[in-house]
Amino acid sequence: TYLLAGPGWMGTERYDVIAKFPASAAPDQVRLMLQALLKERFGLRFHREMRDLPAYALVVAKSGLKARTAAEGSAGGFRRGPGHLESHAATMALLADKLSQQSDRPVVDNTGVRGSYEFMIDWTPDELQNDGRAGISLFTAIEEQAGLKLEARKEPMEVVVVDYIEKIPSEN
């Protein structure tokens, strides 16, 4: 997950970028090729810096971890749906990343727990609770069902800061 800071219009403008990469290119090579393309077409200039930002720290709850250790050779990955997050083999870091996608701020793994675990967390999404439906929040579900807790705090996070970018890209 990347945090990005730049001109306000970057959050609303959309572009279709069509690029072909060699089939043999590694993910790190593709990332560098994409950066070069954005520099060439949009004049992109950026730098990275650390900033203390609002985040949630994923920690083990006082009740203790309730997730089970994943069976040897279990397939990783997640199944997600509205108010549902499940994995048969995921690290706490991967869980934190998925929780970031479900919450209003980044989630950082501060559990200190190593290894892969099974998770199944069910909650009532905020939009359904706002419509008056009863249910439990993501915060309550994580604590009750997995023995984990999300604590609001400021965490040092790497931010990609866009120093310059053209709104209209150059032609091919």
Backbone as CSV, one residue per row, in Angstrom:
resi,resn,N_x,N_y,N_z,CA_x,CA_y,CA_z,C_x,C_y,C_z
1,THR,0.847,-1.178,0.000,0.000,0.000,0.000,0.887,1.234,0.000
2,TYR,0.626,2.120,-0.948,1.393,3.349,-1.026,0.533,4.513,-0.592
3,LEU,1.124,5.405,0.192,0.471,6.653,0.531,1.034,7.692,-0.404
4,LEU,0.168,8.516,-0.942,0.537,9.446,-1.994,0.100,10.848,-1.622
5,ALA,0.986,11.816,-1.817,0.665,13.226,-1.601,1.006,13.982,-2.875
6,GLY,0.094,14.830,-3.333,0.320,15.596,-4.548,-0.815,16.554,-4.785
7,PRO,-0.906,17.109,-5.997,-1.993,18.049,-6.307,-3.365,17.408,-6.095
8,GLY,-4.320,18.196,-5.673,-5.667,17.702,-5.391,-6.322,16.987,-6.556
9,TRP,-6.055,17.431,-7.777,-6.713,16.838,-8.939,-6.294,15.381,-9.152
10,MET,-5.182,14.956,-8.542,-4.751,13.563,-8.709,-5.781,12.583,-8.137
11,GLY,-6.586,13.042,-7.209,-7.602,12.177,-6.611,-8.871,12.045,-7.427
12,THR,-9.024,12.884,-8.470,-10.265,12.845,-9.251,-10.047,12.540,-10.724
13,GLU,-8.895,12.905,-11.270,-8.632,12.659,-12.695,-8.304,11.187,-12.923
14,ARG,-8.760,10.651,-14.052,-8.495,9.251,-14.404,-7.878,9.192,-15.789
15,TYR,-6.941,8.285,-15.965,-6.246,8.110,-17.236,-6.185,6.627,-17.571
16,ASP,-6.246,6.314,-18.849,-5.989,4.961,-19.327,-4.562,4.936,-19.844
17,VAL,-3.707,4.165,-19.192,-2.323,4.018,-19.622,-2.176,2.602,-20.151
18,ILE,-1.881,2.496,-21.418,-1.719,1.188,-22.038,-0.235,0.992,-22.308
19,ALA,0.329,-0.024,-21.685,1.756,-0.293,-21.831,1.972,-1.795,-21.918
20,LYS,2.927,-2.191,-22.729,3.280,-3.605,-22.843,4.664,-3.796,-22.257
21,PHE,4.768,-4.777,-21.386,6.032,-5.105,-20.752,6.475,-6.486,-21.218
22,PRO,7.761,-6.723,-21.274,8.230,-8.056,-21.651,7.688,-9.104,-20.673
23,ALA,7.278,-10.242,-21.185,6.724,-11.300,-20.345,7.724,-11.750,-19.284
24,SER,9.002,-11.602,-19.572,10.037,-12.054,-18.640,10.363,-11.012,-17.564
25,ALA,9.733,-9.832,-17.626,10.057,-8.765,-16.681,9.588,-9.118,-15.273
26,ALA,10.471,-8.929,-14.314,10.148,-9.146,-12.903,9.320,-7.959,-12.403
27,PRO,8.544,-8.146,-11.332,7.723,-7.038,-10.811,8.515,-5.762,-10.531
28,ASP,9.722,-5.888,-9.998,10.539,-4.694,-9.733,10.923,-3.988,-11.031
29,GLN,11.173,-4.757,-12.092,11.502,-4.164,-13.388,10.286,-3.453,-13.974
30,VAL,9.121,-4.066,-13.847,7.886,-3.450,-14.354,7.626,-2.130,-13.632
31,ARG,7.842,-2.118,-12.318,7.642,-0.882,-11.540,8.567,0.222,-12.047
32,LEU,9.834,-0.101,-12.321,10.777,0.902,-12.842,10.392,1.360,-14.242
33,MET,9.926,0.437,-15.095,9.486,0.810,-16.445,8.274,1.735,-16.379
34,LEU,7.352,1.450,-15.466,6.166,2.295,-15.311,6.562,3.680,-14.811
35,GLN,7.497,3.753,-13.883,7.981,5.055,-13.412,8.589,5.851,-14.560
36,ALA,9.383,5.190,-15.395,10.006,5.871,-16.536,8.937,6.393,-17.488
37,LEU,7.902,5.601,-17.718,6.809,6.021,-18.599,6.104,7.253,-18.029
38,LEU,5.819,7.242,-16.743,5.143,8.383,-16.116,6.026,9.629,-16.120
39,LYS,7.335,9.454,-15.951,8.254,10.595,-16.021,8.247,11.187,-17.426
40,GLU,8.281,10.308,-18.436,8.322,10.764,-19.832,7.018,11.430,-20.240
41,ARG,5.891,10.818,-19.965,4.597,11.317,-20.443,3.991,12.429,-19.605
42,PHE,4.172,12.339,-18.286,3.546,13.308,-17.390,4.552,14.251,-16.740
43,GLY,5.843,14.078,-17.025,6.869,14.906,-16.387,6.953,14.656,-14.894
44,LEU,6.543,13.487,-14.460,6.480,13.162,-13.043,7.831,13.297,-12.358
45,ARG,7.815,14.036,-11.253,8.972,14.111,-10.361,8.440,13.885,-8.950
46,PHE,9.098,13.010,-8.222,8.619,12.684,-6.882,9.787,12.337,-5.971
47,HIS,9.498,12.309,-4.692,10.451,11.811,-3.712,9.669,11.070,-2.627
48,ARG,10.387,10.333,-1.816,9.771,9.601,-0.710,10.225,10.240,0.596
49,GLU,9.308,10.261,1.563,9.667,10.763,2.887,8.820,10.070,3.940
50,MET,9.321,10.066,5.155,8.587,9.490,6.273,7.757,10.595,6.925
51,ARG,6.510,10.265,7.235,5.621,11.197,7.931,4.872,10.431,9.017
52,ASP,4.620,11.092,10.141,3.772,10.511,11.172,2.331,10.780,10.769
53,LEU,1.590,9.709,10.499,0.225,9.840,9.995,-0.762,9.054,10.849
54,PRO,-2.025,9.468,10.847,-3.039,8.686,11.554,-3.114,7.281,10.954
55,ALA,-3.092,6.287,11.817,-3.136,4.895,11.386,-3.781,4.082,12.494
56,TYR,-3.999,2.815,12.204,-4.410,1.871,13.233,-3.260,0.896,13.430
57,ALA,-2.919,0.645,14.669,-1.926,-0.370,14.994,-2.679,-1.651,15.304
58,LEU,-2.349,-2.732,14.600,-2.927,-4.046,14.877,-2.107,-4.660,15.997
59,VAL,-2.735,-4.907,17.134,-2.064,-5.467,18.302,-2.861,-6.662,18.818
60,VAL,-2.215,-7.495,19.622,-2.919,-8.611,20.255,-3.760,-8.046,21.397
61,ALA,-5.029,-8.432,21.456,-5.940,-7.953,22.497,-5.569,-8.577,23.847
62,LYS,-6.053,-7.968,24.924,-5.780,-8.482,26.271,-6.274,-9.914,26.440
63,SER,-7.331,-10.263,25.705,-7.902,-11.613,25.791,-7.007,-12.662,25.137
64,GLY,-6.012,-12.228,24.357,-5.094,-13.146,23.692,-5.538,-13.501,22.289
65,LEU,-4.592,-13.919,21.486,-4.840,-14.267,20.087,-5.769,-15.475,19.999
66,LYS,-6.835,-15.350,19.212,-7.810,-16.431,19.045,-7.679,-17.117,17.693
67,ALA,-6.878,-16.567,16.806,-6.682,-17.167,15.492,-5.871,-18.448,15.656
68,ARG,-6.163,-19.432,14.813,-5.444,-20.706,14.871,-4.254,-20.668,13.920
69,THR,-3.200,-21.371,14.314,-2.035,-21.516,13.442,-2.467,-22.252,12.178
70,ALA,-2.031,-21.762,11.035,-2.394,-22.382,9.748,-1.740,-23.756,9.626
71,ALA,-2.451,-24.679,9.017,-1.916,-26.016,8.775,-0.772,-25.923,7.773
72,GLU,0.229,-26.760,7.948,1.376,-26.811,7.037,0.890,-26.994,5.605
73,GLY,1.358,-26.159,4.696,0.997,-26.277,3.284,-0.354,-25.675,2.917
74,SER,-1.017,-25.000,3.862,-2.303,-24.368,3.554,-2.125,-23.280,2.507
75,ALA,-3.091,-23.175,1.625,-3.050,-22.147,0.583,-3.321,-20.787,1.215
76,GLY,-2.515,-19.805,0.832,-2.703,-18.445,1.328,-3.781,-17.734,0.540
77,GLY,-3.846,-16.445,0.711,-4.857,-15.650,0.018,-6.033,-15.367,0.925
78,PHE,-6.893,-14.485,0.448,-8.043,-14.056,1.233,-9.324,-14.215,0.436
79,ARG,-10.394,-14.477,1.144,-11.744,-14.363,0.594,-12.358,-13.168,1.295
80,ARG,-12.883,-12.254,0.473,-13.467,-11.043,1.030,-14.851,-10.833,0.463
81,GLY,-15.652,-10.190,1.239,-16.973,-9.763,0.811,-17.406,-8.665,1.756
82,PRO,-18.558,-8.069,1.504,-19.020,-7.022,2.429,-19.146,-7.594,3.843
83,GLY,-18.358,-7.089,4.750,-18.414,-7.541,6.134,-17.827,-8.918,6.370
84,HIS,-16.939,-9.370,5.500,-16.354,-10.705,5.666,-14.904,-10.705,5.188
85,LEU,-14.020,-11.288,5.997,-12.613,-11.435,5.650,-12.155,-12.788,6.183
86,GLU,-11.603,-13.608,5.284,-11.240,-14.977,5.659,-9.949,-15.395,4.965
87,SER,-9.100,-16.114,5.703,-7.889,-16.687,5.130,-7.552,-17.977,5.865
88,HIS,-6.978,-18.922,5.134,-6.543,-20.181,5.745,-5.057,-20.160,6.058
89,ALA,-4.342,-19.166,5.570,-2.910,-19.039,5.846,-2.464,-17.622,5.521
90,ALA,-2.415,-16.770,6.544,-1.995,-15.392,6.334,-1.165,-14.925,7.519
91,THR,-0.165,-14.120,7.218,0.625,-13.504,8.278,-0.140,-12.309,8.829
92,MET,0.300,-11.837,9.971,-0.312,-10.644,10.555,-0.099,-9.432,9.644
93,ALA,1.061,-9.377,8.976,1.336,-8.260,8.060,0.341,-8.258,6.905
94,LEU,0.033,-9.450,6.365,-0.957,-9.523,5.280,-2.348,-9.161,5.780
95,LEU,-2.689,-9.607,6.983,-3.984,-9.243,7.555,-4.068,-7.731,7.722
96,ALA,-3.006,-7.107,8.223,-2.996,-5.649,8.393,-3.222,-4.952,7.055
97,ASP,-2.590,-5.468,6.000,-2.761,-4.883,4.668,-4.215,-4.986,4.214
98,LYS,-4.847,-6.129,4.416,-6.263,-6.294,4.022,-7.174,-5.416,4.868
99,LEU,-6.859,-5.282,6.147,-7.666,-4.418,7.008,-7.546,-2.957,6.598
100,SER,-6.383,-2.574,6.051,-6.215,-1.204,5.545,-7.236,-0.907,4.460
101,GLN,-7.558,-1.929,3.659,-8.515,-1.753,2.564,-9.953,-1.679,3.075
102,GLN,-10.182,-2.096,4.313,-11.520,-2.098,4.901,-11.754,-0.911,5.835
103,SER,-10.700,-0.154,6.117,-10.835,0.924,7.091,-10.504,2.274,6.470
104,ASP,-10.652,3.311,7.267,-10.459,4.671,6.777,-9.020,5.159,6.884
105,ARG,-8.103,4.287,7.307,-6.699,4.665,7.413,-5.835,3.413,7.348
106,PRO,-4.538,3.584,7.122,-3.657,2.408,7.045,-3.626,1.635,8.361
107,VAL,-3.389,0.337,8.256,-3.237,-0.527,9.426,-1.816,-1.080,9.411
108,VAL,-1.133,-0.953,10.538,0.253,-1.393,10.682,0.301,-2.575,11.645
109,ASP,1.009,-3.630,11.266,1.149,-4.803,12.127,2.107,-4.502,13.270
110,ASN,1.572,-4.411,14.472,2.379,-4.225,15.681,2.141,-5.374,16.652
111,THR,1.765,-6.551,16.126,1.461,-7.696,16.989,2.712,-8.380,17.508
112,GLY,3.777,-8.381,16.715,4.958,-9.140,17.079,4.775,-10.636,16.883
113,VAL,3.650,-11.042,16.310,3.324,-12.454,16.100,3.878,-12.894,14.750
114,ARG,4.584,-14.015,14.733,5.163,-14.573,13.503,4.376,-15.798,13.072
115,GLY,4.516,-16.165,11.808,3.856,-17.355,11.291,2.570,-17.009,10.562
116,SER,1.909,-18.052,10.052,0.652,-17.892,9.316,-0.511,-18.427,10.145
117,TYR,-1.651,-17.770,10.009,-2.818,-18.093,10.818,-4.079,-18.157,9.971
118,GLU,-5.084,-18.848,10.528,-6.422,-18.889,9.933,-7.251,-17.780,10.558
119,PHE,-7.977,-17.065,9.711,-8.853,-15.991,10.182,-10.224,-16.135,9.534
120,MET,-11.252,-15.824,10.281,-12.560,-15.580,9.701,-13.189,-14.496,10.572
121,ILE,-13.369,-13.335,9.967,-13.891,-12.180,10.685,-15.136,-11.694,9.949
122,ASP,-16.249,-11.613,10.679,-17.517,-11.134,10.113,-18.019,-9.957,10.930
123,TRP,-18.437,-8.903,10.227,-18.942,-7.698,10.867,-20.018,-7.077,9.991
124,THR,-20.677,-6.067,10.511,-21.680,-5.330,9.742,-21.006,-4.079,9.184
125,PRO,-20.905,-3.969,7.842,-20.260,-2.787,7.256,-20.916,-1.486,7.721
126,ASP,-20.097,-0.432,7.817,-20.574,0.872,8.300,-21.806,1.357,7.560
127,GLU,-21.824,1.183,6.230,-22.965,1.705,5.465,-24.269,1.014,5.856
128,LEU,-24.218,-0.250,6.267,-25.429,-0.942,6.721,-25.803,-0.488,8.130
129,GLN,-24.797,-0.249,8.977,-25.087,0.258,10.324,-25.689,1.651,10.238
130,ASN,-25.209,2.462,9.281,-25.750,3.817,9.102,-27.199,3.778,8.629
131,ASP,-27.601,2.671,7.977,-28.993,2.504,7.555,-29.851,1.949,8.677
132,GLY,-29.303,1.832,9.878,-30.065,1.388,11.029,-30.039,-0.109,11.271
133,ARG,-29.253,-0.851,10.520,-29.178,-2.295,10.739,-28.288,-2.591,11.933
134,ALA,-28.724,-3.528,12.740,-27.958,-3.914,13.918,-26.789,-4.795,13.491
135,GLY,-25.762,-4.790,14.273,-24.609,-5.631,13.986,-23.403,-5.126,14.717
136,ILE,-22.282,-5.805,14.494,-21.067,-5.402,15.180,-20.118,-4.714,14.211
137,SER,-19.316,-3.830,14.764,-18.348,-3.085,13.955,-17.142,-3.963,13.643
138,LEU,-16.353,-3.541,12.683,-15.108,-4.223,12.353,-14.208,-4.293,13.584
139,PHE,-14.141,-3.217,14.353,-13.289,-3.171,15.538,-13.695,-4.225,16.567
140,THR,-14.989,-4.334,16.811,-15.496,-5.325,17.770,-15.274,-6.739,17.249
141,ALA,-15.532,-6.955,15.966,-15.388,-8.284,15.368,-13.950,-8.775,15.448
142,ILE,-12.986,-7.913,15.156,-11.584,-8.311,15.196,-11.194,-8.753,16.604
143,GLU,-11.666,-8.002,17.590,-11.307,-8.337,18.968,-12.002,-9.623,19.433
144,GLU,-13.294,-9.731,19.175,-14.052,-10.892,19.650,-13.706,-12.168,18.883
145,GLN,-13.503,-12.068,17.582,-13.341,-13.255,16.746,-11.890,-13.668,16.521
146,ALA,-10.951,-12.716,16.593,-9.549,-13.041,16.317,-8.604,-12.742,17.480
147,GLY,-9.101,-12.073,18.519,-8.225,-11.735,19.636,-7.209,-10.665,19.281
148,LEU,-7.581,-9.805,18.351,-6.731,-8.705,17.916,-7.466,-7.396,18.153
149,LYS,-6.729,-6.319,18.119,-7.329,-5.011,18.382,-6.722,-3.989,17.439
150,LEU,-7.538,-3.028,17.004,-7.061,-1.895,16.209,-7.025,-0.671,17.115
151,GLU,-5.813,-0.136,17.329,-5.649,1.054,18.166,-5.296,2.246,17.292
152,ALA,-6.070,3.319,17.440,-5.794,4.540,16.683,-4.566,5.216,17.272
153,ARG,-3.618,5.547,16.408,-2.408,6.264,16.815,-1.729,6.830,15.581
154,LYS,-0.687,7.599,15.809,0.131,8.087,14.693,1.286,7.114,14.521
155,GLU,1.556,6.763,13.271,2.625,5.825,12.944,3.512,6.442,11.867
156,PRO,4.827,6.205,11.921,5.682,6.679,10.834,5.398,5.851,9.576
157,MET,5.103,6.531,8.476,4.760,5.851,7.239,5.486,6.509,6.078
158,GLU,5.896,5.685,5.114,6.540,6.227,3.921,5.466,6.786,2.992
159,VAL,5.693,8.006,2.533,4.772,8.680,1.631,5.512,9.024,0.345
160,VAL,4.877,8.750,-0.797,5.406,9.192,-2.080,4.833,10.587,-2.315
161,VAL,5.719,11.583,-2.380,5.303,12.976,-2.545,5.562,13.380,-3.995
162,VAL,4.500,13.761,-4.690,4.624,14.201,-6.082,5.039,15.666,-6.062
163,ASP,6.252,15.927,-6.551,6.772,17.285,-6.594,6.259,18.035,-7.826
164,TYR,6.085,17.308,-8.928,5.612,17.930,-10.165,4.978,16.856,-11.035
165,ILE,3.854,17.221,-11.688,3.207,16.330,-12.652,2.333,17.176,-13.566
166,GLU,2.376,16.884,-14.852,1.532,17.565,-15.836,0.137,16.934,-15.817
167,LYS,-0.875,17.762,-15.910,-2.244,17.239,-15.935,-2.560,16.619,-17.288
168,ILE,-1.950,17.137,-18.342,-2.180,16.614,-19.704,-0.883,15.941,-20.156
169,PRO,-0.919,14.628,-20.402,0.305,13.923,-20.782,0.739,14.260,-22.195
170,SER,2.034,14.009,-22.473,2.548,14.194,-23.845,2.052,13.060,-24.730
171,GLU,2.096,13.272,-26.019,1.670,12.235,-26.993,2.681,11.117,-27.041
172,ASN,2.296,10.019,-27.694,3.208,8.877,-27.886,4.438,9.315,-28.659
